[in-house]
Amino acid sequence: MKPRIVFLRGGGLGDFILTLPLLQVAYLRQHPVHIYARSFYLKLLTKEWDWLEREDLDGLAGKVPAEVKDSIAISFWTDPAWSKEMVQAGATAAHCLSPRPNGGKHFVIQACEKLGWEIPPGLLAQSFLGDCWRGKDHTLWIHPGSGGAEKNLPLVHFVSQAQKWLGLHEEKCVIFSFGEADKEVFEQFKAEPISKNKRILIRLPETTWDLRKQLVSEADKFLGNDSGPGHLAANLGIPVAIGYCKTQAMVWQPTGPRVTTYLWDSDSSKIL
């Protein structure tokens, strides 16, 4: 039997979702797979992930997981001391994958190459959290924020796209969503005249699970920045268009079957 692989995954929602293809490859390679991640992200996993052992990363409180003994440990931070600690705890190998590659191939491809794993055909086109798209084109969901202001396209761009969507048909509507990190963008949006339009709805999901439920029940297309909600929507099978101005689309494009990316300095008026 092949050794267990233990992943330790911190970071945000997008980081967690981009780890799912790696878990899948490890499983296809017939390794038992265990992941430590934040519990509110683990809750997103469907019954198709029943083969995956999972525990709350915060519950470790800095301790070495007992499961690393006779296992391969994989983390997403560059720390030689961590690798040494894992080996001392009985790991047969410890790999520190780059958490923020600045260029090159897609994040998942770079990680697999470092681990010496072959990537199955079509891996990056899978929706790892289920294909939940309703197949409609009534509601455009826009998330104009992200975990870093430098990644945000100008709010005026999203307002323009919302106006264009509303102009396509009088029955269409637009949802703008904002998370905890988007307070400044939310205040800017409330000052926009379009925020008073009756066909503009606002969603402020309190948890990742709330966001997931609302996307599944309401989003027919998703428009946003390089952000966790964009990765979540893409991996629910929802058609997404993700704009990039700071990070590189080639590296950070969401996985999923209906993903479009564009650069802010390109003709962004044609994405809908």
TORDREN-550166 format. One line per field, with one value per residue (C-alpha): x, y, z; residue in one letter. Coordinates in pm, 1 decimal. Example, Ala and Ser with C-alpha at 12.3 -4.5 7.8 and 13.67 -1.06 7.14 Angstrom:
REM residues 2
px = 1230.0 | 1367.0;
py = -450.0 | -106.0;
pz = 780.0 | 714.0;
r = A | S;
REM end
This chain:
REM residues 272
px = 0.0 | 129.3 | 205.2 | -52.8 | -13.5 | -89.0 | -163.9 | -151.3 | -337.1 | -377.4 | -463.8 | -790.6 | -1082.8 | -913.7 | -602.3 | -810.8 | -1002.2 | -682.4 | -559.4 | -850.7 | -699.9 | -382.1 | -584.7 | -758.7 | -429.4 | -289.3 | -601.7 | -582.3 | -223.4 | -374.4 | -245.2 | -461.1 | -508.5 | -548.8 | -588.0 | -570.7 | -755.0 | -997.0 | -1324.4 | -1546.1 | -1376.5 | -1388.8 | -1765.5 | -1784.6 | -1675.8 | -1952.4 | -2011.2 | -1782.0 | -1498.1 | -1586.1 | -1252.3 | -1068.1 | -969.9 | -1000.4 | -939.9 | -944.2 | -605.6 | -670.0 | -709.0 | -340.6 | -239.4 | 108.9 | 161.4 | 284.9 | -3.1 | 18.0 | -64.2 | 270.9 | 446.6 | 532.8 | 352.8 | 444.7 | 380.8 | 297.3 | 261.1 | 224.8 | 482.9 | 857.0 | 1020.2 | 1314.6 | 1271.9 | 920.3 | 1044.6 | 1308.4 | 1048.1 | 820.0 | 1101.5 | 1201.2 | 837.6 | 857.9 | 751.6 | 913.6 | 931.7 | 824.2 | 754.9 | 711.9 | 524.1 | 543.0 | 228.8 | 256.3 | 437.6 | 470.5 | 475.6 | 503.9 | 247.3 | -78.2 | -41.9 | -167.1 | 66.8 | 366.3 | 279.9 | 235.9 | 563.8 | 750.3 | 598.3 | 676.4 | 309.8 | 155.5 | -156.8 | -462.0 | -620.3 | -896.6 | -806.4 | -825.2 | -1165.0 | -1335.2 | -1579.5 | -1447.1 | -1745.4 | -2016.1 | -2170.8 | -2458.7 | -2519.4 | -2887.8 | -2826.7 | -3003.1 | -2894.1 | -3124.1 | -2904.1 | -2551.7 | -2363.6 | -2086.3 | -1828.9 | -1622.4 | -1383.5 | -1113.8 | -870.8 | -634.1 | -726.5 | -443.0 | -624.9 | -949.2 | -1052.2 | -1208.1 | -1561.7 | -1673.3 | -1593.2 | -1834.1 | -2099.7 | -2068.3 | -2107.2 | -2411.5 | -2572.6 | -2500.0 | -2657.6 | -2971.2 | -3001.2 | -3016.9 | -3369.6 | -3607.0 | -3641.9 | -3269.2 | -3120.3 | -2777.8 | -2655.7 | -2361.3 | -2197.5 | -1953.1 | -1754.6 | -1572.8 | -1270.2 | -1482.5 | -1605.3 | -1436.9 | -1565.3 | -1913.6 | -1917.0 | -1809.7 | -2083.5 | -2355.8 | -2262.4 | -2325.2 | -2669.8 | -2707.8 | -2718.3 | -3071.9 | -3196.2 | -3476.1 | -3314.6 | -2992.5 | -2978.9 | -2714.4 | -2588.5 | -2368.8 | -2308.9 | -2186.4 | -2016.4 | -1855.3 | -2142.4 | -2394.3 | -2205.6 | -2211.0 | -2587.9 | -2663.3 | -2443.0 | -2610.8 | -2962.7 | -2919.3 | -2610.6 | -2646.3 | -2313.6 | -2037.8 | -1817.4 | -1536.4 | -1169.8 | -911.8 | -1084.0 | -1208.8 | -1574.1 | -1465.1 | -1288.3 | -1591.6 | -1835.6 | -1614.6 | -1595.1 | -1971.1 | -1988.5 | -2119.1 | -1989.1 | -1737.9 | -1547.8 | -1252.2 | -1055.7 | -686.2 | -480.5 | -214.0 | -192.9 | -138.2 | -431.5 | -202.8 | -104.0 | -422.1 | -708.3 | -985.0 | -1037.2 | -1378.1 | -1566.3 | -1691.3 | -1409.3 | -1319.5 | -1038.2 | -942.8 | -680.6 | -792.6 | -588.2 | -765.8 | -1106.9 | -1305.9 | -1632.7 | -1690.9 | -1691.2 | -2070.2;
py = 0.0 | 344.2 | 585.7 | 831.9 | 1190.3 | 1459.3 | 1808.0 | 2112.5 | 2395.6 | 2743.0 | 3056.5 | 3181.5 | 3029.3 | 3042.6 | 2876.0 | 2591.6 | 2536.6 | 2532.5 | 2252.1 | 2024.7 | 1911.5 | 1808.9 | 1600.7 | 1436.2 | 1352.1 | 1203.7 | 988.4 | 876.1 | 773.2 | 539.3 | 716.1 | 751.1 | 1127.2 | 1342.9 | 1720.2 | 1974.9 | 2292.5 | 2538.5 | 2375.5 | 2629.4 | 2537.5 | 2163.9 | 2197.5 | 2274.3 | 1922.9 | 1704.5 | 1332.5 | 1262.7 | 1348.5 | 1079.3 | 911.5 | 1214.4 | 1222.7 | 1577.7 | 1775.6 | 2136.9 | 2302.8 | 2546.5 | 2251.8 | 2167.8 | 2485.2 | 2459.9 | 2094.7 | 1826.0 | 1610.6 | 1253.8 | 1129.9 | 1239.6 | 933.1 | 706.9 | 956.7 | 1215.9 | 1566.2 | 1854.4 | 2218.7 | 2548.2 | 2762.6 | 2784.0 | 2683.9 | 2440.4 | 2409.4 | 2274.0 | 2001.5 | 1900.4 | 1890.8 | 1665.8 | 1420.8 | 1416.0 | 1331.1 | 1026.6 | 1155.6 | 966.6 | 1295.4 | 1657.6 | 1897.0 | 2274.4 | 2398.1 | 2760.3 | 2937.2 | 3236.9 | 3166.5 | 3492.4 | 3342.5 | 3032.6 | 2758.1 | 2721.3 | 2684.9 | 2325.4 | 2229.3 | 2381.5 | 2194.4 | 1861.7 | 1903.8 | 1971.5 | 1656.7 | 1452.7 | 1381.0 | 1343.9 | 1553.2 | 1361.7 | 1501.2 | 1752.2 | 1799.7 | 2178.6 | 2173.2 | 1984.3 | 2143.3 | 1998.6 | 2104.1 | 1971.2 | 2102.2 | 2307.4 | 2550.6 | 2595.8 | 2655.6 | 2992.6 | 3347.5 | 3560.7 | 3674.7 | 3813.5 | 3783.4 | 4042.1 | 4030.5 | 4350.9 | 4288.2 | 4041.3 | 3964.0 | 4235.1 | 4581.1 | 4564.9 | 4278.0 | 4471.3 | 4609.4 | 4958.3 | 4955.4 | 5156.2 | 4853.5 | 4632.8 | 4903.3 | 4933.0 | 4557.2 | 4558.8 | 4833.4 | 4638.0 | 4322.7 | 4509.0 | 4656.2 | 4313.8 | 4242.8 | 4406.9 | 4084.5 | 4042.6 | 4138.6 | 4178.7 | 4071.5 | 4251.8 | 4061.6 | 4182.8 | 3998.9 | 4096.9 | 4221.7 | 4437.7 | 4711.8 | 4993.8 | 4868.9 | 4829.4 | 5191.1 | 5305.1 | 5095.4 | 5240.6 | 5586.5 | 5472.9 | 5560.5 | 5204.7 | 5074.0 | 5220.5 | 5035.0 | 4792.9 | 4521.5 | 4543.2 | 4309.0 | 4304.3 | 3993.7 | 4000.2 | 3631.9 | 3584.2 | 3248.7 | 3057.4 | 2810.3 | 3096.6 | 3217.5 | 2869.4 | 2832.1 | 3173.2 | 3115.4 | 2781.5 | 2919.2 | 3257.5 | 3292.3 | 3228.7 | 3394.8 | 3526.0 | 3830.0 | 3931.5 | 3968.8 | 3703.7 | 3611.8 | 3323.2 | 3371.4 | 3348.1 | 3017.4 | 2891.1 | 2985.3 | 2823.1 | 2500.9 | 2493.7 | 2483.4 | 2839.7 | 3029.2 | 3282.4 | 3572.8 | 3673.5 | 3993.6 | 4028.4 | 4342.1 | 4239.0 | 3859.2 | 3646.2 | 3460.9 | 3185.1 | 3100.2 | 3174.5 | 3094.4 | 2909.3 | 2544.9 | 2461.1 | 2377.7 | 2728.8 | 2971.9 | 3285.4 | 3522.4 | 3865.9 | 4131.5 | 4472.8 | 4644.7 | 4441.5 | 4516.5 | 4438.8 | 4562.8 | 4238.3 | 3988.4 | 3951.5;
pz = 0.0 | -87.3 | 197.7 | 320.2 | 198.1 | 454.9 | 321.4 | 547.1 | 378.0 | 528.0 | 331.7 | 191.4 | 4.7 | -335.1 | -194.5 | -54.2 | -378.0 | -585.2 | -358.5 | -449.1 | -782.7 | -598.1 | -352.3 | -646.7 | -819.5 | -498.5 | -465.5 | -828.8 | -758.2 | -495.9 | -186.3 | 123.0 | 150.6 | 461.1 | 470.5 | 747.3 | 645.5 | 799.0 | 895.4 | 715.9 | 387.4 | 451.9 | 485.5 | 113.4 | 16.0 | -125.2 | -72.8 | -370.0 | -131.8 | 122.0 | 51.4 | 193.2 | 559.6 | 687.6 | 1005.5 | 1118.1 | 1069.8 | 1354.2 | 1590.4 | 1550.9 | 1734.0 | 1585.6 | 1677.8 | 1439.9 | 1310.5 | 1440.6 | 1089.2 | 945.8 | 1083.2 | 787.2 | 559.3 | 297.7 | 431.2 | 195.3 | 295.8 | 111.9 | 284.0 | 229.0 | 557.1 | 564.0 | 940.0 | 887.7 | 652.3 | 905.2 | 1181.8 | 977.2 | 900.8 | 1266.9 | 1347.1 | 1119.9 | 777.7 | 491.6 | 296.4 | 336.8 | 49.3 | 74.1 | -233.0 | -339.4 | -215.4 | -448.7 | -776.3 | -969.8 | -1316.0 | -1527.9 | -1561.1 | -1371.2 | -993.7 | -1000.6 | -1283.9 | -1105.5 | -785.1 | -965.2 | -1150.0 | -826.6 | -676.0 | -988.3 | -1053.9 | -1397.7 | -1449.6 | -1578.2 | -1897.4 | -1829.9 | -1463.6 | -1468.5 | -1642.5 | -1359.9 | -1114.4 | -790.8 | -580.1 | -809.6 | -1130.4 | -990.1 | -1276.6 | -1352.3 | -1725.1 | -1722.7 | -1810.7 | -1598.0 | -1309.8 | -1328.6 | -998.9 | -953.6 | -676.6 | -719.1 | -428.7 | -329.8 | -50.9 | -177.3 | -308.3 | -562.4 | -737.5 | -779.0 | -1115.0 | -1093.4 | -958.1 | -1260.5 | -1477.1 | -1284.0 | -1278.8 | -1656.3 | -1699.8 | -1470.6 | -1679.7 | -1996.8 | -1850.1 | -1738.6 | -2086.7 | -2250.8 | -2125.7 | -1879.5 | -1677.8 | -1611.5 | -1275.7 | -1116.8 | -776.0 | -617.5 | -333.5 | -71.0 | 194.3 | 510.5 | 313.7 | 81.8 | 316.4 | 125.3 | -209.8 | -60.6 | 57.9 | -289.2 | -446.9 | -223.4 | -356.3 | -714.5 | -858.4 | -990.5 | -632.8 | -606.7 | -915.1 | -829.5 | -1042.7 | -844.3 | -544.0 | -271.8 | -93.8 | 217.8 | 296.6 | 652.1 | 594.8 | 310.4 | 324.2 | 290.8 | -15.9 | -164.5 | -113.2 | -261.7 | -566.3 | -637.4 | -602.9 | -772.8 | -996.8 | -1370.9 | -1451.6 | -1225.9 | -1287.6 | -1056.4 | -972.3 | -886.2 | -559.6 | -347.3 | -452.3 | -817.0 | -754.5 | -563.6 | -840.4 | -1106.3 | -907.6 | -871.5 | -1252.5 | -1285.9 | -1592.6 | -1464.6 | -1619.3 | -1403.3 | -1460.6 | -1379.6 | -1325.6 | -1071.1 | -1061.9 | -1371.7 | -1524.4 | -1654.5 | -1295.6 | -1101.1 | -1337.7 | -1152.2 | -1230.9 | -1369.0 | -1689.1 | -1776.9 | -1706.8 | -1902.0 | -1803.9 | -1932.5 | -1865.6 | -1747.3 | -2018.4 | -2288.9 | -2438.7 | -2127.5 | -2274.2 | -2465.9 | -2178.3 | -2151.1;
r = M | K | P | R | I | V | F | L | R | G | G | G | L | G | D | F | I | L | T | L | P | L | L | Q | V | A | Y | L | R | Q | H | P | V | H | I | Y | A | R | S | F | Y | L | K | L | L | T | K | E | W | D | W | L | E | R | E | D | L | D | G | L | A | G | K | V | P | A | E | V | K | D | S | I | A | I | S | F | W | T | D | P | A | W | S | K | E | M | V | Q | A | G | A | T | A | A | H | C | L | S | P | R | P | N | G | G | K | H | F | V | I | Q | A | C | E | K | L | G | W | E | I | P | P | G | L | L | A | Q | S | F | L | G | D | C | W | R | G | K | D | H | T | L | W | I | H | P | G | S | G | G | A | E | K | N | L | P | L | V | H | F | V | S | Q | A | Q | K | W | L | G | L | H | E | E | K | C | V | I | F | S | F | G | E | A | D | K | E | V | F | E | Q | F | K | A | E | P | I | S | K | N | K | R | I | L | I | R | L | P | E | T | T | W | D | L | R | K | Q | L | V | S | E | A | D | K | F | L | G | N | D | S | G | P | G | H | L | A | A | N | L | G | I | P | V | A | I | G | Y | C | K | T | Q | A | M | V | W | Q | P | T | G | P | R | V | T | T | Y | L | W | D | S | D | S | S | K | I | L;
REM end
